[in-house]
Amino acid sequence: MSQKKPLVIVTRKLPDQIETRMAELFDVRLNVEDKPFGDRDLIEAVKTADILVPTVTDRITAGILSHTNPNLRLIANFGTGVDHIDLASARQRGITVTNTPGVLTEDTADMTLALMLAVPRRLTEGERLLRAGKWQGWSPTGMLGNRIWGKRLGIIGMGRIGQAVARRARAFGLSIHYHNRSRVGEDIEAELEATFWESLDQMLARVDIVSVNCPHTPATYHLLSSRRLDLLKPHAFVINTSRGEVIDENALVRLLRDGKIGGAGLDVFEHEPAINPKLLELPNVVLLPHMGSATLEGRLDMGEKVIINIKTFVDGHTPPDRVLSDWQDNLYL
């Protein structure tokens, strides 16, 4: 890398504090309008940039990377998940990829628990009833939901976020069950009083609430398939704050529509930002616009990590959050 300031292209609007610091350190091009980059924009960016700072809305495919200029050596992702980046193609071109792990754990776990409360207790249904002017006053049988105290929670993916969800859920009286690629340590199991299920099928058939907290990889695409969703109890609830692709959305819609499961809380969608119109018609679903990590504190922490990764790389060192070639194999399933 030359001694001049590297050209850093940022694909989305970031917090002002982060953009100001980037402008001090680098030759930075910002997306002031916050309009998502299309393929043409991404191609132009990789043709020009020394460092690219993308987000989850950018699909950086092998085709996009085929236009890369020789000076592009770092993709500093603003986010933890990197399933939108063709890592193999980046590696073949000698491009280092970094992410921002760890800083969104608590925020995402908070949102997971919020959905875990909102769906069984029908919070958004009640709010819609009130706003529509249809509430006639308190009734012994009005807006009856389900308590979560004493229920079984099945966590898919017992990584940082899965464990943070488990800690919160225990305080609400839920018993913790989990499925993971590998069993967590005995100390963690003891702390969480967690039951490990090697078979995802067996766990799904026994729990009352399912929380998806694994990443999207080829191995987890439609992990909750139509067959597996059919294993759920009729009163079960599905919560997803991870990635929409992990669930067969059409199969989930079918079960919700037919009353074969109790409800769902979804912060992510299989084809976002497009939303399955059938989901919008269902009363037993809480839908959020991918806001599980949307806190000011979290976004600032993400930006600081991006800056540290870039600065470390520019100074000739290995960035602390480098994504390894076996990234998918090292993630909790």
C-alpha positions in Angstrom: 0.0 0.0 0.0 1.4 3.4 -0.9 2.1 6.1 1.6 -0.8 8.3 0.4 -4.1 8.0 2.0 -6.0 5.0 0.7 -9.2 5.6 -1.3 -12.0 4.1 0.9 -15.4 3.8 -0.7 -18.3 3.4 1.7 -21.5 1.9 0.2 -24.1 3.2 2.8 -24.6 6.2 5.1 -22.8 5.5 8.4 -23.1 7.5 11.7 -21.7 11.0 11.3 -19.1 10.3 14.0 -17.7 7.4 12.1 -17.8 9.1 8.7 -16.0 12.2 10.2 -13.2 10.0 11.6 -12.9 8.1 8.3 -12.5 11.4 6.5 -9.7 12.4 8.9 -7.8 9.2 8.3 -8.5 8.2 4.7 -9.4 9.6 1.3 -13.1 8.5 1.7 -16.1 8.6 -0.6 -19.3 8.5 1.3 -22.8 7.6 0.3 -24.5 10.8 1.5 -27.9 9.9 0.0 -27.8 6.4 1.6 -29.1 4.8 -1.6 -28.2 1.1 -1.8 -25.6 0.3 -4.4 -26.7 -1.7 -7.4 -24.4 -3.9 -9.4 -23.2 -1.0 -11.6 -22.3 1.0 -8.5 -20.4 -1.9 -6.9 -18.5 -2.6 -10.2 -17.5 1.0 -10.4 -16.4 0.9 -6.7 -14.2 -2.2 -7.0 -12.7 -0.7 -10.2 -11.7 2.4 -8.2 -11.3 1.7 -4.5 -8.2 0.7 -2.5 -10.6 -0.4 0.3 -14.3 -1.1 0.1 -16.6 -0.8 3.1 -19.9 -2.7 2.2 -22.9 -3.7 4.2 -25.3 -6.6 4.2 -27.3 -5.0 1.4 -24.4 -5.3 -1.1 -24.1 -8.6 -3.0 -20.5 -8.8 -3.8 -20.4 -11.7 -6.2 -17.6 -13.3 -8.2 -19.0 -11.4 -11.1 -18.6 -8.1 -9.3 -15.1 -9.0 -8.1 -14.0 -9.9 -11.6 -13.8 -6.1 -12.3 -11.5 -5.5 -9.3 -8.6 -3.1 -9.8 -5.2 -4.3 -8.6 -5.1 -1.9 -5.7 -8.2 -3.3 -4.0 -6.8 -5.4 -1.2 -9.3 -5.0 1.6 -13.0 -5.4 2.0 -13.8 -4.1 5.4 -17.4 -5.2 5.9 -19.7 -3.1 8.1 -21.4 -6.0 9.8 -20.8 -9.5 11.3 -22.3 -11.7 8.6 -20.3 -12.0 5.4 -22.7 -14.3 3.5 -23.2 -11.5 0.9 -19.5 -11.6 -0.1 -18.0 -14.3 -2.3 -15.2 -15.2 0.1 -13.6 -17.7 -2.2 -13.4 -15.2 -5.1 -12.0 -12.6 -2.8 -9.3 -15.0 -1.5 -8.4 -16.0 -5.1 -7.8 -12.3 -5.9 -5.7 -11.7 -2.7 -8.3 -9.6 -1.1 -8.5 -9.6 2.7 -12.1 -9.5 4.1 -12.8 -8.3 7.7 -16.1 -8.0 9.7 -17.3 -6.6 13.0 -17.9 -9.6 15.3 -19.1 -9.4 18.9 -20.4 -5.8 19.0 -24.0 -6.6 18.2 -24.5 -9.6 20.5 -26.5 -7.9 23.2 -28.6 -5.8 20.9 -29.6 -8.8 18.8 -30.3 -10.8 21.9 -32.5 -8.0 23.3 -34.6 -8.0 20.1 -34.9 -11.7 20.1 -36.4 -11.7 23.6 -38.6 -8.7 22.6 -40.1 -10.9 19.8 -40.3 -13.8 22.1 -42.6 -11.8 24.4 -44.5 -9.9 21.6 -45.7 -12.9 19.7 -47.2 -15.1 22.4 -48.7 -12.1 24.2 -50.1 -10.7 20.9 -48.7 -7.3 21.5 -48.9 -6.0 18.0 -52.4 -7.4 17.5 -53.5 -5.5 20.6 -51.8 -2.3 19.4 -53.5 -2.5 16.0 -56.9 -3.1 17.7 -56.4 0.0 19.9 -55.3 2.2 17.0 -58.2 1.1 14.9 -60.7 2.2 17.6 -62.1 -1.3 18.0 -61.2 -1.8 21.6 -64.3 -2.1 23.7 -62.7 -2.2 27.1 -61.2 -5.0 29.3 -62.7 -8.4 29.0 -61.9 -11.7 30.9 -61.4 -13.4 27.5 -60.1 -10.5 25.5 -56.8 -10.7 23.7 -55.7 -14.0 25.4 -52.2 -15.0 24.7 -49.7 -17.5 26.1 -47.3 -17.1 29.0 -43.7 -18.0 28.3 -42.8 -18.8 31.9 -42.2 -22.6 32.2 -41.9 -23.2 28.5 -39.1 -24.8 26.6 -36.9 -22.7 24.4 -34.9 -24.3 21.5 -32.0 -22.3 20.4 -30.5 -23.1 16.9 -26.9 -21.8 17.1 -25.3 -21.5 20.5 -22.7 -18.9 19.6 -22.3 -15.5 21.3 -25.9 -14.4 20.4 -27.5 -17.8 21.2 -25.8 -17.7 24.7 -26.9 -14.1 25.3 -30.5 -15.1 24.4 -30.3 -18.1 26.7 -29.2 -15.9 29.6 -32.1 -13.5 29.1 -34.6 -16.3 28.6 -33.7 -18.0 31.9 -34.6 -14.9 33.7 -38.1 -15.2 32.2 -38.5 -18.8 33.4 -37.7 -20.6 30.2 -35.8 -23.9 30.2 -33.0 -23.9 27.7 -32.5 -26.4 24.9 -30.1 -26.0 22.0 -28.8 -27.5 18.8 -25.3 -26.7 17.6 -22.7 -28.0 15.3 -20.7 -29.0 18.4 -21.6 -29.1 22.0 -20.6 -26.0 24.1 -18.4 -26.3 27.1 -19.6 -27.9 30.3 -19.2 -24.6 32.2 -21.6 -22.9 29.7 -24.1 -25.7 29.9 -24.0 -25.6 33.6 -24.4 -21.8 33.8 -27.4 -21.9 31.4 -28.8 -25.2 32.6 -28.9 -26.0 28.9 -29.8 -29.3 27.3 -27.9 -30.2 24.1 -29.6 -32.0 21.3 -27.4 -33.5 18.6 -30.5 -34.1 16.5 -32.3 -30.9 15.4 -35.3 -32.9 14.5 -35.7 -34.3 18.0 -35.3 -30.9 19.6 -37.9 -29.2 17.3 -40.5 -31.8 18.3 -40.1 -31.0 22.0 -39.8 -27.3 22.4 -42.4 -24.5 22.6 -40.4 -21.7 21.2 -37.6 -21.9 18.5 -35.1 -19.1 18.2 -32.9 -19.0 15.1 -29.5 -17.6 16.0 -27.2 -19.3 13.5 -25.5 -17.7 10.5 -26.6 -18.2 6.9 -24.2 -20.5 5.1 -24.7 -23.1 2.4 -25.1 -25.6 5.2 -27.8 -23.7 7.0 -29.9 -22.6 3.9 -33.5 -23.7 4.6 -32.2 -25.5 7.7 -35.8 -25.1 9.0 -37.2 -26.9 5.9 -40.8 -27.8 5.3 -40.2 -31.2 6.8 -38.6 -29.8 9.9 -41.2 -27.1 10.4 -43.9 -29.8 10.3 -42.2 -31.3 13.4 -43.2 -28.3 15.6 -46.0 -28.5 18.1 -49.3 -26.8 17.1 -48.7 -24.1 19.8 -45.0 -23.5 19.0 -43.6 -20.1 18.1 -40.7 -19.4 15.7 -38.4 -16.4 16.2 -35.8 -15.4 13.7 -33.3 -12.5 14.1 -30.5 -14.2 12.2 -31.0 -14.5 8.4 -34.2 -15.1 6.5 -32.6 -17.8 4.3 -32.3 -20.2 7.2 -36.1 -20.8 7.1 -38.2 -22.1 4.2 -40.5 -19.0 4.2 -43.2 -20.5 2.0 -43.5 -23.5 4.3 -43.6 -21.2 7.4 -46.4 -19.2 5.8 -48.4 -22.4 5.1 -48.1 -23.5 8.7 -49.1 -20.1 10.1 -52.0 -19.7 7.7 -53.3 -23.2 8.5 -53.0 -22.7 12.3 -50.5 -25.6 12.6 -48.1 -23.4 14.7 -48.8 -20.7 17.1 -47.1 -17.7 15.5 -43.8 -16.2 14.4 -41.6 -13.2 15.1 -39.4 -12.3 12.1 -36.8 -9.5 11.9 -35.3 -11.0 8.7 -36.8 -12.4 5.5 -35.7 -14.8 2.8 -35.8 -12.2 0.0 -35.5 -8.9 1.8 -36.2 -6.1 1.4 -39.1 -7.8 -0.5 -41.6 -9.3 2.0 -43.8 -12.3 1.2 -47.2 -10.6 0.8 -48.8 -13.6 2.4 -46.9 -12.9 5.6 -48.4 -9.4 5.7 -51.9 -10.9 5.8 -51.3 -13.1 8.9 -52.4 -11.8 12.3 -50.2 -14.2 14.3 -46.9 -12.8 13.0 -44.8 -9.9 14.3 -42.7 -8.4 11.4 -39.8 -6.0 11.8 -37.6 -4.4 9.2 -34.3 -6.1 10.0 -33.7 -3.9 13.1 -32.3 -6.4 15.6 -28.9 -4.7 15.7 -30.2 -1.2 15.2 -28.9 0.7 18.2 -26.8 3.8 18.0 -24.3 2.3 20.4 -24.1 -0.8 18.2 -23.6 1.1 15.0 -20.8 3.2 16.5 -19.1 0.1 17.8 -19.3 -1.4 14.3 -17.9 1.7 12.7 -15.0 1.8 15.2 -14.2 -1.8 14.3 -14.2 -1.0 10.6 -11.8 1.9 11.2 -9.4 -0.3 13.3 -9.4 -3.0 10.7 -8.6 -0.5 7.9 -6.0 1.3 9.9 -4.3 -1.9 11.0 -4.2 -3.2 7.4 -2.9 0.1 6.0 -0.1 0.0 8.6 1.0 -3.3 7.3 -0.4 -5.6 10.0 -3.1 -8.3 10.0 -6.4 -6.7 10.9 -7.9 -8.1 14.1 -11.2 -9.2 12.5 -9.9 -10.9 9.4 -12.4 -13.4 8.1 -10.6 -16.7 7.6 -11.1 -19.0 4.6 -12.7 -21.5 6.8 -15.1 -18.9 8.3 -18.2 -21.0 7.7 -16.7 -24.1 9.4 -15.8 -22.2 12.5 -19.2 -20.7 13.1 -21.7 -22.2 15.5 -24.5 -23.8 13.5 
